[in-house]
Amino acid sequence: MTATLAPPVRIGRAAVGALGMLAVATGALESVVTPTLPLLQRELDMSPAEGALLSIVLLITGALITPVAGKLGDRYGGKRVLIRLMAVVCTGGLVSALAPNLPVLLLGQVLQGAMVGALPLSFILVREHLPAGEAKVAIGVVSGLFVGGGMAGTLSAGPVAEGLSRHWMFALPTIAVIGSTLLVNRQTPHDAPGRSDDTGVDWPGLALLSGTLVTLMLVLALAPDFASQPLILGALIVVLAAFVTGWIAVERRAVSPMVDLRMLARPAVWKSCVLTFVICVGTAVPVYLVPQLLAVPADEYGFGAGATAIGFYLLPGAVAASLAGPISGLGARRYGSRAVVTAGIALLAAGLIALAAVHTEIWHLVIGKMMIALANGLCVTAMVTSTATSVDRGDTGIATSLVLVTRVLGFAVGVQASGAILTAATPSGSDVPAESAFVTGFAIAGAVTALSLLVARTMSKGVKA
């Protein structure tokens, strides 16, 4: 028993670097769909609703897997769970690479969604093996590199898909995930013996949350057709309310709930979750709308850009996002989390309102997307690091999982709502939505984001080092 009381082995730069490489690889695999969505819609003959579903199915899986992964990581060790989770991700990447049609590609994306759980597991490893000050910076670096991987995927997906095929744009980052997983396994120390509780996984809670998310996505997808099928939409809303009520009841009574609502009741956690959700809804709107606007034919009001050009135009935003993680970690350490989050929200709202007002030139979209990507990275990283360092070490995985799940939900809702807005504004017999749909989406997202400043003002300033 005395072995479990021994201080944990301190990890060095090689181990943090290996976790960073894994973050880059998974970020690249996660991001390849965004710049190539118009291409995939053409090749696989997808409707706008199916395109929106493809762009968020990975996130939905991530929202379900992440709290389970965080709980198991807290209980059995971050490394042990991380390696097994990456095996699922690699399987999903290979399925996506070999997919001949949309259903198989959706299956691959479902399996790839397990990658979202990699971040809280990496945070568990960092906090277990580094002092608090160094852990905060390392968490910021790993988070930033995950976004930086998105930069690599955004830039390379278009040329690979157009130069080779859509299959290779999934295969290449999957190979990188396999290699970096092997490196993490080699560079990080073995986990300490797990906790003694064997309460198991909260499968009823997981099933009810799955039903909640699926029903929510269906409600958002059918919202534009409310006039033609009000009974179906009304029934789905009732089912959604039933799922939410049942999930809350199960989680409150479960011995080992998937989402500990008592932890969610802590001000530091629930405020981070609320802010993360609103900020990610605001960020997801341009993530979906900007590539669609770039792909609108030039003889309409768009720019007729292909997948390679779209990836190139999105690159500055990806660069800004990759820098946001380390900047946010250092800023939170010096000025406190509240200052970083407030600055990020103001920048995000300004970028969204600017896109609603002016989007007639490519540089308008590039600059606006840069502002939004930088702001999102600043906010989310600051809130993750603040949450991770405000709870006990043994609760790091589940606490950060709550914030990351909220991030995923925000993105999913934002993307699906954006797709619904475009669908509602597309005239019958046309494939091009009205330009006013883009203005509406950007303006609503900007207004909602600005309102989140009211919550940010109540945040704790955070610890300054």
N, C-alpha and C positions, 0 to 999 in steps of 0.2 A: 504493500500500500504506500510505502514511503516514496516509491518511484514516481507516483503521480504528483507528489509535492515538489519535485525537483523543478528548478526554473527552466522554462522552455529554451530550446536552442535558438540563438540569435541568427537571423538570416542576413546575408550580405547583398551586395549590389547584383550579383549574378542571379540570385533567386528573384529579386524584385524585377530584374530585367526579363527573366523568363515569364513572369506573370504579365509584364508589360507586352511582351511579344504575343502572348496568348490573347491579350486584350485587343491588340492590333488585328490579329487574324480573325477573331470572332467579329470585331467591328466591321471588317471588310466583307465578311460573308453576310452579315446582316444588311448591309447597305446596297448590295448590287441591284436589288429590285427597283429602288427609287428612280435612278436615272434611266432605266431601261423599261419602265412600265408601259409607255406608249408603244415601244417595239414589241413587248410581250403581248399586249392587247391585240396588236395586228397579227402576229404569228399564230397565236392561240385562239383568235377570233373571240375575244372576251368583250362583254358588255362593260360599261362604266362601273356598274355595281360589282361585277366579278373582279374588275381591276382593283377596286377599293378593298374587296375581301382579300385578294392576294397580298396587298400591301400591308394588311394588319394581322393576318392569321398567325404569323410568327410572334407578334406582340401578344396576342391573346394566349397562346401557349406559354409564353414567358411569364405572363401574369399569374398563371396557374402553377407553374413549376417553381418560380422564384421563392415564395414563402416556404414551400416544402424543402427546397434545397438549403435555404438558410437555417431552418430548424434542424435538419439532419446534420448540417455542417457544425452548428453549435453543439450538437449532441455527440457526434462521432468523429468530428475533425474535418477541417476544410479541405485538406488535400484528398482524403479518401473519397469524399463525395464529388469533388471537382473532377477527378480523373474519370469517374464513372459517367458523370454528366457529359463530359466531352466526347465520350464514346457514342452517346446518343446523337450529339450534334454532328459528329463526323458521318454517322449513318444517314442523317437527314440531308447533309450536304451532298452525299453521293446519290441519294434518291433524287434530289432536285437536279443534279447534273445529268442524270440518265432519263429524266421524265419525258415521255413522249406527248403528254397532253396535260390539260389543266388539273384534273383530279389527282394525278400522280405528283404534279408539282406542288399542289396544296398539301399533300401528305408529307413531302420533303420539308416544306416550310413549317409544318406542325412539329416535326422532329427537331428542326433547327432551332425552334423557339426555346429549347432547353438552354441555349447559350446565355439567355438573360440572367439565369441563375449563377453564372460564372463570377459576376462582379461581387455579390455579397460573400461568396466563398473565398474570393481573393482577399477581401477585406478581413475575413476571419484569420487567414494566414498572416496578413500583415500585422494585425493587432496582437496576435499571439506571439509573434517573434520580433517585434520592434517596440522601442519606447514610444510613449504617447505622442511626443512632438514629431518624431520621425515618421510615425505611422500616419499622422494627418497629411504630411507632405506626400508620402508614398501612395496613399489612397487617392489624392488629387492627381498624381502622375499616372497611376493605372487608369483612372477614369478618363483622363485626357487622352491617353493612348488608345482607349477603346473608341473614342470619338475620332482620333487620328486614323484608326483603321477604317472608319467610315469614309474618311477622305480618300484613302487608297482605293477602296471599293467603288466610290463614286466616280473617281477619275478613270479607273481601268475597266469598269463594267461595259461601258459603251463601245470602246475600241475592240475589246475581246469579243463581245456579242456580234458586232458587225464584221470584224475581221476573221474570226474563227466561227463561233456559233454561240447561242445562248447557253448551251450545255457547258462550255468551258468557263463561262463567267461564274458558275457555281463550283466547278471542279478545282480551279486554281486556288481560291481561298480555303477550300476544304483541305487541300494538301497542306497548306500553311498551318491550319488548325491542328492537323495530325502531328506535324513536326514540332510545333510549340508545346503541345500537350506532353509529348515525350520529354521535352526539355524541362518543363515544370516538374514532371515526375522525378527527374534526375536531380534537379537543383534544390528542391525544397525538402526539408526534413520530414521524417515520418510523424504522423499525428500521435499525440499523447493518447493514452487509453480513454475511451469514450465515457460519458456519464453513465451512471448505473440504471437510469430509468428506462423502462421498456414500454412506454405508453403507446408507442406506434404512431403511425401517420393518421391524421384526421381525414379519412377517406370520405365520410359523409359531407364534411365541410368543403372538401375539394370538389365533390360532385355538384353540390349546390352552387358553389361559385362558378363552376363551369357552365351550369345552366343559366346563371345570371348573365354572364358575359355573352354567351351565344344569343340569348334573347335580346339583350341590349343592342347587339349589332343588327339583329333582324328588325328591331323597332326603328333604328336609325336608317336602315336601308329602305324600309317601306314608307317612311315619313313623307317623301315627295308624292306618293300615290295615295295619300290619305283620303282624298275625295272619292277615289274609285273603289277603295276597299276599307271603309272605316271599321267594319266589324272585325276583320282580321287584325288590324292594328290595335283596336281596343282590347281584343282578347290577348294579344301579346303583351300589352301593358299590364293587364291583370296578372298574367303569368310571371312577368318580371317582378311585380310587387310581391307575389307569393314566394318566388325564389329568394329575394332579398330578405324578406321576413323570416323564412325558414333558415337561411344561412346565419342570420344574426342569432336566432334562438339556439341553433346547434353550436355555434362558436362559444356562446356564453356558458353552455353546459358541458362542453367537451373537457375531458381531463387534460388533454394536450391539443388545444385548438390549432388549426392551421394558421390562423391569424389571431394573435392574442389581443382581443379587444381592450383588455385592461392596459396593455402597453399603448394601444392606439389612443387611449384616453389621456395619456400624458401630454401636456401642452407642447413640449418640444417636438413630439412625434406627430401629433395630429395637425399642428400648424405647418410642419414641413410637408405633410401629405396633401393638405389643402392647396398650399402654394404650388407644389409640384404638379398636381393635377391641372390647375388652371394654366400654369405656365406651359405645360406640355400640350394642352389643347391649343393654346395660342401658337405654339411652335409648329404643331402638326399641320395646321391649315396651310401655311406656305410650303411646307415639305411636300404636300400633295398638289397644291394649286400651281406653284411656280413651274414644275416640269410640264404640267398640262398646258399652261399658258405659253410656254416656250414652244410646245409642239403644235399649237394651233396654226393652221396654214397662214402663210404670209399674205395671201390675198384677202384674208379676213381682217383680223386685228392682232394676230400673233406673229411668230417669227419662223415657223416651219422648220424648227431645229430637229435633227436626228438624235439618236442615243449618244453618239460620241460628243456632239456639240453640247447637248444638255449636261453631260458629265463635266465638260470643260467649264461651262458657265456656273455649275454648282461648286467647283473646286475652291474658289476663294472662301465660300461659306464653310466648307469642310476644314480648310486651314484655320480659320478663325475658331471653329469649334474645338479643334485639337489643341489650340493654345489656351483655351478657356479653362480647362481642367487644372493645369499647374498654376495658372494665374489666380484662379479662384481659391485653390488650397493655400497659396501664399497670402492672398488678400484676407481670407478668413482668419488666418493665423495672426496677421498684424492688426487688422481693423475690426475683426469680428464678423460673424456670419450675416448679421442683419444688414450691415452696410453693403456687403457684396450683393445680397439678394435684392435689396432696394435699388441699387444701381442697375442690376441686370433687368429687373422688371421695367424700369423706366426706359432702358434701351430697347427692350423687346416691344413695348407698346409703341414707341416712336417708329420703329422699323415697320410694324404692321400698318399703322396709319399712313406712313409714307407710301407703302405699296398700294394701298387703297386709292390714294390721291394721284400718284404718278406711276405708270407702268407701261409707257409707250415706247421705251427704249430698253435694249438689253441691259445696259449698265444700271438702269433703275432697279431691275430685278436682282442683279448681281450684288449691288451695294445693300439693298434691302435684306436679301438673304444672308449676307455677311453679318449685318447687325443682329439679325434674329438668331443666327447660329451661335454667335459670341455670347449673346445675352442668355440663351438657354443653357449653354455650358457653364457660365458663371453661376447661375441660380441653382441648377440641379447639383453641381459638384459641391457648392457651399452647403446646401441642405443635407446632402448625404454625409459629408464630413462632420457637420454639426451633430447630426443624429447619431452617427457611429461613435462619436467621442462623448456623448451625453448619457450613455447607458452603460451598464456593467459589461465587462468583456464577454461574459457568457451569453449576453443578449445581442451581441453585435450583428449576427447573421439575420435574426428575425426582425430587428429594428430597421436595418438598412433595406431588408427585403420589402418592408411595408412601403418605404419611400420609392423603391424601384418598381414595385407593382403599381403604385399610383402613377408613376411616370409612364409605364406601359399603357395603363388604362387611359390616361390623358391623350397619348398619341393615337390610340385606337379610336377613341371618341372623336377626336379632331379630324382624323382622316376620313372616317365614315361620314361625319357630318358634312365635310367638304364635298365628298362624292355625292351626297344627297342634294346639296345645293346645286351642283353642276347638272345633275340629272333633272332636277325640277326646272332648270332654266334652259334645257335643250329642246328646241322646237321639234315637233313631230316630223319625222322624215329627214332630220339633219343629225350630223355627228358633232356639230360644233355648238357648244353652249353660248348663251348670250354673254357679252362682256360684263354686263352688270352683275353676273353671278360671282365673278372674281372680286369685284369691288365689294359686294356684300360680305363675302367670306372674310376678306382682309379686315374690313371695318368692324365686323362683329368680334373677331378675334382680338383686335386691338382694344376695343372697349372693355371686354371681359378681362383681359390681362391688366389693364390699368386699374380696375376695381380691386385686384389682388393686393395693391399697395396698402389697402386698409388692414389686411391680415399681416402683411410684412411689418407694419409699424408696431405690432404687438409682440413680435419675436424677441427673444432674448438676444442681447448684443453678441453673445458668444465669447468664448475664451480667447484672449489675445496673448500671444507668446512674444 
